[in-house]
Amino acid sequence: MSRPNFLVIVADDLGFSDIGAFGGEVRTPNLDRLAYEGLRLADFHAASACSPTRAMLMTGTDHHIAGIGSMAEVLPPAVAGQPGYEGYLNQRVVTVPELLRDAGYATLMAGKWHLGDRAAARPRARGFERSFALLPGAANHYGFEPALSMERRPGLLRSTMGMYCEDDALLTELPDGFYSSDYFTDKLLSYLDESQVDERPFFAYLPFSAPHWPLQAPQEIIARYRGRYDKGPEVLRQERLAALKRLGLVPVGADAHPVVANEAEWDALTREQRQRSARAMEVYAAMVERMDWNIGRVIEHLRENGQLENTVVVFLSDNGAEGALLEAYPQFGPNLEEVIAEYYDNRLDNIGNANSYVWYGPRWAQASTAPSRLRKAFTSQGGIRVPAILRYGGLARQHQISHAFGTVMDIVPTLLELAGIHHPGRVYKGRAINPVRGRSWLGYLQQARESVHDVDSVTGWELFGRKGLRKDKWKLVYLPAPTGPLAAL
């Protein structure tokens, strides 16, 4: 058989139980089909936030080594500029697209990059032959920008101004009708068509910026969820937890960790507050459904071209569900709420449109991270255990759930072994690099091993001063105040 193709799909801030095959009520038929045809990974881990995960995904090593020791947007002054804290992929690592390109693969990307906006750190410079990339960590999904001077912009809107590049060129405008999930998919499909001219195998990377805030989606999809979330996040949490148990993704006796939230309980909200909160969740669900529809377009394209069965498909979220109350973060101010009130339209019937700007908060997020504790940005399980799927017809472990421990660092060595490529180790093209820290899944997938990681191996996480260590089934967590300190899980 020829060398396999690779399709790696990343969702942005998707919760553990948001898709149907992982217990959710959102309509995700395409991801569900991939999940049931392939392997659902029930104990798979990312970093607790987006750019650190993406650094590990691209390099197979820890994000502190790769240059994203902390997110560039919140880089502590004490470490700024220090090795491992450059805020972009440094030269002490080699990326999987670089290695696959060198081995004759077409390397293609469309979506969110978030690994540096300087020319030397963009996708083209790190191994992608063709790329359309959102460079910062988030942006308006419709490309809308308010008529607002840079001086007046709060920190949040400065850091999420849409900055896109195609190959080497920064873009000055987006096409009419732009919606992030649709356009990223359009671009990747066009690159796949181009790559078929010379019949090389491909590495295709589709990192969506959905369902990251601002929550925005087509109104006709939002309408399908009207009223679905009117009973509030705790009811949804219990529904999701029951589904996870029924599907065998968590133990039947698992109890949900108590919700940690600095916002009022559902019953304490006014009718209007409940309506607006439920509407935000409806939009979130619509974003997930639209992402799934676009994933279906790519899968169908591969199926029609006879390439699907020779394509390794990997899907994951980059961290736990995002539950921050953005108005409570000083770095997102100082005038965030008043600017949104003046320059956006967050009336109930307009929520989800291009000129709206909402997020859904910690209670909805913890509806999808249950039974795990907390959410994105925390090193507890709610922040780092993510839904993941691996589908490839050439492997023995398919049509089942895996409870083997794994991390996003494992993806690089797995793909390289499947492609028959050796990682260069400590030197790449004359420069010193770090070796991978992940472990290939291939032996496990071929049923030659009963686990991926040895019982004595230790994996660590750290971000924003929050830490975790895991060895086999034991985990130690340190969370500073106000959510800690504690040692649990």
N, C-alpha and C positions, 0 to 999 in steps of 0.2 A: 504494500500500500504506500502511496506517496505521503510525504510529510504532512502532518495535520495542519489545518488552518486554526487560528485562534480568534475568538470573539470574546472580549472582556467588557462587561457592561456594569457600570457602577451607578447606583441610585444615591442621591444626596440627602442624607438625614432621614432615610426611610426607617421606620420602626420595625422591630422584630416580627410582629404579628400583623403587619399591614397588608400583606398579599394573601390571597385565598389559600394557597398551599401551606401557609404558615398560620392559618387560623383566622384570617381577616375576612371582613364582609365586602371589601372593595372588589369591584369586578376586574380581575386580572387573569383572564383565560390563557393568555400567551405565556406568562410566567408560570402559571399553574401547570400547563402542559410540559414545559421544560422541566419543572420540578418533579412531576410524576414520571416522566420518561427518564430522568436522570437521578441525581443523588441530592437529597436535601441535607445540608450540613447544619446540625442543630447545636453544635458547640464550636462555632467558628468566630474568630475575634479580629477586630480591627483596632485602630487607635480610638481614642475618645473624641476626636474631632477630625475634620475633613482633610486639610493639607498634610498632617502627619500620616494619615492612612495612605494617601496618594503617593507620598514619598516611599513608603514601604512597599506599596504595590508595584511601583516602577523599578525598584532596586533590589528587593528581597532582603533588605537589611533594616536595622532600626532607624527611625526617622531622626533621632539625635545624631546619628552618624552621617545621614544623607543631607543635612543642612536645615531641617525643619524641626529643630529641638523644641521650638515653640512656634505657634502660628505667627506669621510676620505681622499681622494686624495688632497683636497684643504681645509684642516682644519685650520682655522686661529689660530695662536699661542696663542692669548688671551683667547681662549675657549678650547684649547686642554686639554683633561683629565677632563674637568668639567662635572658634571652630565648632561646627554642628548647629550654630544658631544664625547662619547667614540669611535665612528667610527665603532661600531658593535652593534647588538641587545643586549641590556643590560638585566639584571635580574629583572628589574622593570616592565617588561611586560611578558605576556604569549602569545604564538602564537596560531593561529587557528589549525595548525597540532598537536600541543601538546594537545589541548582540544579534537579534533576529535579522535586522537589516544587513549586517555583515555576513550572515549566513544565507542570504539570498531571498529573504522574505520581503514582501511589500508591507510597509508599516504605515498605518492609516489611523487617523484620530479625528473625532468631531465631538466637542463638548467642553466641559469645565476642566481647566488645567490646574490652577491654584498652586503652582510650584515655581513661581517667579515670573515677573513681567519684563525683566531685562532681556535683551536679544539673546545673550548667551545661555539663558535659562528657559527659553521658550521651546515648545514641542519640536520645531524644526531642528534646533540645535541639539536636542537630546534624543534624536533617532527617528523621528517621524518624517517620512517622505512627503506625505500630504497631511495637512492638519487645518482644521478650523477650530479655534480655541477661544473660550471665555477665559481671560487671564486671571482676574481676581476671584475671590471666594464666593461671590453671589452677584446677582444683577436682576433688574426687572425682567421678567420672562417675556414681556412684549417689547422690550427695548424702549419703554417710555422713560423720559427724563424730565423732571419739572423745570420750568424756567426760573432757575435759582442760582445765584452767584456762588462761587466756591466758598467765599467768605461766610455766606449765610448757611451753608450746608452743615448739618450736624455730622458728627464723625461717622455714623452709620451710612449716610448717603454719600459721603466722600469715598469710603472704602468699597462701595458697591456700585460705583459708576460703571456702566457697561464698557469694557475695554476688550475688544476682540482682535484677533489676528488670523489671517489665512496664510499659511506657509510663512514667508518672511515679512509680510506686509501687515501693518496695523490698519484697521478699517476705520473709516470716518463716518460711515452710516450703515444701517442695516436695511434689508429689503422690506418693502411693504408686506404686511401680513406676517411678519416675524413672530413666532412663538418658539421658545427655546427648544422644547422637546421635539417639535415637528422639524425645525430647521436643522438641528444637529443630526437628526436621522436622515433628512434629505441629503445633507452633505456626505455622510458616511456612505450612503447608497451610491452616490455619484462617484466617490473614490473607489468603492468596490468594483463598479463597472469599469473604471479606468484600469484598475489593476489586472483585470481579466485579459487584457490585450496580450500581455507577455506570459500569462498562465503561471505566474509564481504563486506559491502559497502566501497567505496573508496573515498579519497580526492586525486586527481591527479593534480599536479601543473606543467605546461609546460611553463616556462619563456624563450622565445627565446632570443638570443643575436642579432638577425637580426631585422630590417635592420640597426643596429648601424655600424658606420665606424670601421675598414676599409671596404669600399664597395667592396664586393667580391661575385661572384655567378658563376654557371656553364655557360660556354660560349654559349651553345646552347639555353639557356633561354635569355641571354643578346641579342642574335641575333634577337629575336622576337620583340624587341623594337628599332631596328636600324632605326634611322631617326625620331622616334616619337617625340623627344624633340628638334629637330633642330631649331625650331622657338623661343626657349628660355623660361625662367621662367615666364615672364609676360603674354605671350600668354597662357601658361598652367594655370596660376593663374586665368585668366578670364574664361577659360573653366571650371575649377573646381568650381568656384563661381556660374556660371550659372547652373551647375549640382546640386549643393547644394540647390539652390532656387527651381529648378524643382522638386527635391525629397521632399521638405518641411522640410529640416533640418535646414535652416536659413530663415529668413523673406525675402520675395520677394524684399523689399525695402532696404535690407542691402547693404551698401557700404563697399568695402574692405579698411582696414586701409592702409595708405601709407607705402610702404616698407621701412624698416630701414636697411641699409646695408653699410658696409665699403668696398665694392668692386665695380668695374666698371659696368655700365649698359651694357646690352647684345650688343647693337649696337656699343659700344666703344671697344669691344674685337676684337682681330685679328681672322682670320678664324681658325687658329690652336687652339686658346684659346676657341672659341665656340665649336669646335669639341670635345675637351677634357672635357669641362663642360657638354655637352650633353651626352657624353659617361658615365660620372659618374652618371648622372641621369638614363641612361639606365640600368646600373648595379644595382642601387638602386631599380628600378622597378622589375628587375629580382629577387632580394633578397626577395621582398615582395611576388612575385608570388610563389617562392619556399617555403616560409614559409606557404602560403596558401595551397599548395599541401600537405605539411606535416600535417597540421591541418586536411585536408581531410582524411588522412590515419587514424588518431585517431578516427574521427567521424565514418568512415566506420567500423572500428574495433568494436566500441560500437554498431553500428547498427546491424552488423552480429551476435554479441553475445546477442542481445535482451536487451541491457542495455541503449540504448540512451534515450528512453522515460522516464526512471527513473534517468536521469543524468541532473543536473543543469549545464549548460555550461555558463561560464562567459569569455568574451574576452575584453581586453582593451590594450591601449598603456600606457607606464609608464610616458610619458610627451609629450609635443609638439615636432614637428619635430626639429631635430638637425641641426642648421645652422651655427655653429661656424667655423671660419677660424682658424684652429688649429695652423697654423704657427704664428698667431698673439698673442698667449698666452705664456707669459714668462715661466710659469711653465712646458710647454711642450718642452722646449728647453734644452740646449742652441743651439744645433746644429741639430735641427730636419730636416730642409730642405736638408742640405748637406748629412746627414746620409741616408735619404730616397733616394736621388739621387744616392748615392754610392752603397747601399745594396738592393735596390728594382728596379724593371723594370716597370716604368710607361709610357712606349711607348703606343701610342693610342691603338694598337691592343692587348696589354697585360693587359690593365686595366680590373680589375675584377678577375684576376688570383691570386693564392696564394702569389706570390712574387710581387704583386703590392700593393700600399698603397695610397688610395685617399679618399677624402670626398667631399661633393657637395656644401657647402656654404649657406649663408643666403638667397639668392634670390630663390633658389629652395625650401628651407624650407618654406619660406613665401608664396610660391605658394600653399602649402597644409594647412597652418594655416589660410588663408583668410576665412572669412572677419576679423578675430581676429588680434590683434596687436602682433607683434614679434613672438617669438619661444621659444624652450627649454631654460631653465635657467632663464626665466623672469616670474614674477608673473602676467603679463598681460594675457589675455585669450589665446593668441597664445602659451603660455608656459604651461598652466595648463588644458585647455579644451581638452579632448582626445576622440577619437572614442571608444565606448563601446557597447557591445552586451550582452544581457541576454536571453538565450533560455531554457525553461523548460515547457514541455507540460502540467504540472499540474497547471498552473497559468492562470488567466483570461486575463491579459493584454499581448497579444501576437499579432504578425502580424501587428505591428504598431510602430509609433515613439513616444517616450516619451520626453517631454520638461521639465520634473521635474528636479529640481536641485539635484545633488547627488555628493558624493565624494568617493574616494577609501576607506576611513575609514568605509563606509557603508557596505562593502562586508563581513567583519567578522560577525557583528551582524545578517546580512541577512542569511548567511550560517548556523550559529548556531541556529537561530530560525527555519529554514527549517529542521534541523536535530533534533530538539527538545532538544537542549542542552542549559543550562544556563551558561553564562559567570560567573566566580567565583567572579567578582567584585574587591575587594581590597586585597585578599589573595589567593595565589595558592601554595599548598603543603608547607605551613608554611612560605612562603616568601611574603613580601609586594609587590603588583603590582598595576598598574594603571588600572582603568576601561576603557572600550571602549568609544570613543567619537563619533563614527559613529552612524547612525540610521538605523534600519532594514527597508528594502524595502517591507517586506512581506505584510503588510497591504495595501500598495499602489498597489502592484502587484495583490492582490486579489480584488481590487477595493473597499476596505473598507475605503480607504483614497484617497483624491484628490491630495495629495502631500506627499513627504517623510519627508521633513524638515519643521517645523513650520515657519510661516511668521516672527516671532521675533527671530529666531535662527541666530547666527552669526558664520561664518566660516572664519578662517584666514590662510594665507600662509606667509612664510618667508624663504628665502634662498639667500645666498650671499649678504645680506643686502637689497635685493629687497623684497617688502612686498605687501600684499593685504588683504583687508577685504571685505566680502560680507554679506549683509543682504537682503533677498528676491531678488528683481531685481536690487538692488543698489550695486555698487562695488567701493571701493576706492583703488587706486594703488599708491605705491610710488616706483619709480625707480631712483636710483642715477644717476648722470652724467656718461657717455655722453648721455644716453637715457632718462634721466629725469632731475630734478624731475618733476613729473606731477601727477595729480589726474584725472582719466578718467574711462570710461567704467561703 
